[in-house]
Amino acid sequence: MKRYKYGDYEFLDSEDQFTPEEVRRQLAAYFPEVAEARIEETVGDDGITQVSFVKRAGRKGYCQSIRPTLCAALIVCLQNIPPLEVPGISLLLELENASAEEIVNRQQEIAEALQHLDLLVINTERLVEKCQQLHPTPTQNAIPGF
């Protein structure tokens, strides 16, 4: 039997079926700092092994919960995402002071831009709907009690 402890949280593994590393991985989904925590094991007078996860001092917000190379790769990936260009917006700005004749002459272009905007709205609504269906915790298959 093992008792896992992190801060004020305690979890009992009565069947001793999980290793400290497995528990660390599960806890790290909720407490990212546990990924780098030191593991201390002691046996109490009651014979129960207590496994404690002790935070290490470090810089806040420095991606310590994941490997630095993964963090760097994520930053590079995010930096390479091109800015969203919405043709309808730029067209709207172009036509802000346009004459009625110019607007009539560009009806086809306006219709295409509106069609693009409609598609963008539909896709955004779908994305929001999918996000709302996501499980509220980082992992759906957490170890019972975590």
C-alpha positions as CSV (number, residue, x, y, z in Angstrom):
1,M,0.0,0.0,0.0
2,K,1.3,3.5,-0.9
3,R,0.1,7.0,0.0
4,Y,1.1,9.6,-2.6
5,K,1.3,13.2,-1.3
6,Y,1.7,16.4,-3.1
7,G,1.2,19.6,-1.1
8,D,-2.1,19.3,0.7
9,Y,-3.3,16.5,-1.6
10,E,-3.1,12.8,-0.6
11,F,-4.0,9.8,-2.7
12,L,-4.1,6.3,-1.5
13,D,-3.0,3.4,-3.7
14,S,-4.4,0.5,-1.6
15,E,-3.5,-2.1,-4.1
16,D,0.0,-0.8,-4.8
17,Q,-0.7,-1.0,-8.5
18,F,1.0,2.3,-9.7
19,T,4.7,3.2,-9.7
20,P,5.7,6.7,-8.5
21,E,6.6,7.6,-12.1
22,E,3.1,6.7,-13.3
23,V,1.5,8.8,-10.6
24,R,3.9,11.6,-11.4
25,R,2.7,11.6,-15.1
26,Q,-0.9,11.7,-14.0
27,L,-0.4,14.4,-11.5
28,A,1.6,16.5,-13.9
29,A,-1.5,16.9,-16.1
30,Y,-3.0,18.8,-13.2
31,F,0.1,20.2,-11.5
32,P,2.7,20.8,-14.2
33,E,5.4,21.5,-11.6
34,V,5.2,17.8,-10.5
35,A,6.9,16.8,-13.7
36,E,10.2,18.1,-12.3
37,A,9.5,17.4,-8.7
38,R,11.8,15.3,-6.5
39,I,10.3,12.0,-5.3
40,E,10.8,11.1,-1.7
41,E,9.7,7.7,-0.3
42,T,9.4,6.9,3.4
43,V,7.8,4.1,5.3
44,G,5.6,5.2,8.2
45,D,5.1,3.4,11.6
46,D,1.9,2.0,10.1
47,G,3.9,0.2,7.4
48,I,2.5,2.4,4.6
49,T,5.0,3.7,2.1
50,Q,4.5,7.5,1.7
51,V,5.6,8.9,-1.7
52,S,6.0,12.7,-1.7
53,F,6.5,14.9,-4.7
54,V,8.6,17.9,-3.6
55,K,8.7,20.9,-5.9
56,R,12.1,22.1,-7.0
57,A,12.9,25.8,-7.0
58,G,12.9,27.2,-10.5
59,R,11.9,30.0,-12.8
60,K,8.2,30.5,-13.1
61,G,6.6,30.1,-16.5
62,Y,9.7,28.7,-18.1
63,C,8.2,25.5,-19.5
64,Q,9.8,23.4,-16.7
65,S,7.0,20.9,-16.8
66,I,8.0,19.8,-20.3
67,R,11.3,19.2,-22.0
68,P,13.0,22.4,-23.1
69,T,13.3,21.1,-26.7
70,L,9.6,20.5,-26.8
71,C,8.9,24.0,-25.4
72,A,11.3,25.5,-28.0
73,A,9.6,23.5,-30.8
74,L,6.2,24.7,-29.7
75,I,7.4,28.3,-29.7
76,V,8.8,28.0,-33.2
77,C,5.6,26.4,-34.4
78,L,3.5,29.2,-33.0
79,Q,5.8,31.8,-34.5
80,N,5.4,30.3,-37.9
81,I,1.7,30.5,-38.0
82,P,0.9,33.2,-40.6
83,P,-1.5,36.0,-39.6
84,L,-5.1,35.5,-40.6
85,E,-6.0,37.5,-43.6
86,V,-9.7,38.1,-44.1
87,P,-10.4,39.4,-47.6
88,G,-13.7,40.8,-46.5
89,I,-12.1,43.1,-44.0
90,S,-9.6,44.5,-46.3
91,L,-12.2,45.0,-49.0
92,L,-14.5,46.8,-46.5
93,L,-11.6,49.2,-45.7
94,E,-11.0,49.8,-49.4
95,L,-14.7,50.6,-50.0
96,E,-15.1,52.8,-46.9
97,N,-15.1,56.0,-49.0
98,A,-16.0,54.5,-52.3
99,S,-18.7,55.9,-54.6
100,A,-21.9,54.0,-55.3
101,E,-20.7,53.3,-58.8
102,E,-17.4,51.7,-57.6
103,I,-19.4,49.5,-55.2
104,V,-21.7,48.4,-58.0
105,N,-18.7,47.7,-60.2
106,R,-17.1,45.5,-57.5
107,Q,-20.3,43.5,-56.7
108,Q,-18.8,40.2,-57.7
109,E,-15.7,40.8,-55.5
110,I,-18.0,41.8,-52.6
111,A,-20.1,38.7,-53.0
112,E,-17.0,36.5,-53.0
113,A,-15.7,38.2,-49.8
114,L,-19.1,37.8,-48.1
115,Q,-19.1,34.1,-49.0
116,H,-15.6,33.7,-47.6
117,L,-16.7,35.5,-44.4
118,D,-19.8,33.3,-44.1
119,L,-17.5,30.2,-44.4
120,L,-15.2,31.6,-41.7
121,V,-18.1,32.2,-39.3
122,I,-19.4,28.6,-39.9
123,N,-15.9,27.1,-39.3
124,T,-15.4,29.3,-36.2
125,E,-18.8,28.1,-34.8
126,R,-17.8,24.5,-35.4
127,L,-14.5,25.0,-33.7
128,V,-16.1,26.6,-30.7
129,E,-18.7,23.8,-30.5
130,K,-15.9,21.2,-30.6
131,C,-14.0,23.0,-27.9
132,Q,-17.1,23.1,-25.7
133,Q,-17.3,19.3,-26.0
134,L,-13.8,18.8,-24.7
135,H,-13.4,17.2,-21.3
136,P,-12.7,19.9,-18.7
137,T,-9.6,18.1,-17.3
138,P,-6.3,17.5,-19.1
139,T,-6.8,13.7,-19.1
140,Q,-10.0,11.7,-19.3
141,N,-8.4,8.5,-18.2
142,A,-6.8,9.7,-14.9
143,I,-6.0,7.1,-12.2
144,P,-9.0,6.9,-9.9
145,G,-8.7,9.3,-7.1
146,F,-6.6,11.8,-9.0
